[in-house]
């Protein structure tokens, strides 16, 4: 019997209703009444999917939330992103529980889009497919507000009902969710100025505190960038926020994700560097990047589309579980440095750069099995034990595993 099935069996026998707050107020009661459920909740770290979708008086429907999205005219690029994003459990929990306290009480386009996203996510998770026919939602309201938010931006071209880029849509959507909730944050750096972590913490404060939103915690990491002058060996250091790791294929050939990351993090050389110590003479210099901090949810984007209008169809290999320790700064003391990340969902692009189709592969939070979301249709991928990685893999969503 699976962990979820055992938890539901205990819930049914206990004949009571579960609320997440009970775990905080009366953990001993929960462990005595439903030990498997308590163990499961701890293992899943209070996951939205368990905390909000398990009803104690009745067994859970493992197909809950397996709802497709209607294609409203070349919107597969957006549908695939939405299916992956709504399976980011802490973000979905936030939009169910706490987003009303954060979304700006204005008529600004970003705030309206936040509310539209909340309504869409709630609608998708409230649905359950029927036995003989698929169930899907028409996201007309969300698509309307999404396109309205695009007006006057650098990506206004996505308003047209034409094929567009999923990665571009994801970048814009995350930015709008952030903009619709951002506020000033009081943040103090406690480390002494001579500490090796002081620079990174100060950079995080300077870049995050003036306009913080929960999107920062869920998706943003910090990158250390070092520039070393070849003339005097002086090294300067700066720290940059990022919300996606973008990697390409070495020589456009089939490669593993690790090979792609290794190639992307290789040291680069610049010919004329304006060094403070060597001015006015310009000297060659090297630039190297190292991860300082990874977010709880890491998005990896594979560079498929080239500047010349072609697409790289190289096969991508990747492990379901991945660590990123080797690409971290040796000075970083962040817990994410040694953490293991697991793939939770994937945006796939099928076809050429001139057209094609987007779908999503998503791991079910209830069964642990992988499903394919193809607009209105949802079906299990083979035996459901793992996703399919290859020449269509485009955007990978990783989640940090509990230690």
MOCOR-V432027 format. One record per backbone hydrogen bond with DSSP energy under -0.5 kcal/mol. CO is the residue of the C=O (numbers start at 1). NH is the residue of the N-H. Records with the same first field share a line. If there is no record, write none. Layout:
BEGIN
CO=NH ; NH
END
This chain:
BEGIN
2=6
3=7
4=8
5=9
6=10
7=11
8=12
9=13
10=14
11=15 ; 16
19=22 ; 23
20=23 ; 24
21=24 ; 25
22=26
26=30
27=31
28=32
29=33
30=34
34=38
35=39
36=40
37=41
38=42
39=43
40=44
41=46
42=45
47=51
48=52
49=53
50=54
53=55
54=56
55=58
60=62
61=64
63=66 ; 129
65=67
68=137
70=72
75=78 ; 79
76=80
77=81
78=82
79=83
80=84
81=85
82=86
84=87
85=88
87=89
88=92
89=93
90=94
91=95
92=96
93=97
94=98 ; 99
98=101
99=102 ; 103
104=106
108=112
109=113
110=114
111=115
112=116
113=117
114=118
115=119
116=120
117=121
118=122
119=123
120=124
121=125
122=126
124=127
127=65
133=130
135=68
137=70 ; 139
138=140
139=143
140=144
141=145
142=146
143=147
144=148
145=149
146=150
147=151
148=151
150=153
153=156
155=158
156=159
157=160
160=162
165=169
166=170
167=171
168=172
169=173
170=174
171=175
172=176
173=177
174=178
175=179
176=180
178=181 ; 182
180=104
183=212
185=187
188=190
192=195
195=198
197=201
198=202
199=203
200=204
201=205
202=206
203=207
204=208
205=209
208=211
209=185 ; 212
212=183
213=216 ; 217
214=218
215=219
216=220
217=296
218=297
221=242
222=292 ; 293
223=225 ; 240
224=290
225=238
226=288
227=229 ; 236
228=286
229=233
234=229
236=227
238=225
240=223
242=221
244=246
245=247 ; 301
247=303
249=252
250=253
255=317
256=260
257=261
258=262
259=263
260=248 ; 264
261=265
263=266
268=287
270=285
271=273
273=275 ; 283
275=279
278=281
283=273
284=230
285=270
286=228
287=268
288=226
290=224
291=329
293=222
296=298 ; 400
297=299
298=300 ; 398
299=245 ; 301
300=302 ; 396
301=247 ; 303
302=304
304=306 ; 312
306=309
310=306
311=313
315=255
317=257
320=343
322=341
324=327
325=328
327=291
329=332
334=337
335=338
339=324
340=401
341=322
342=399
344=363
345=397
346=348 ; 361
347=394 ; 395
348=350 ; 359
350=357
352=355
357=350
359=348
360=373
361=346
362=364 ; 371
364=368
369=364
370=381
371=362 ; 373
372=374 ; 379
373=360 ; 375
374=377
375=69
377=374
379=372
380=382
381=384
384=370
387=389
390=316 ; 393
392=349
394=302
395=347
396=300 ; 398
397=344 ; 345
398=298
399=342
END
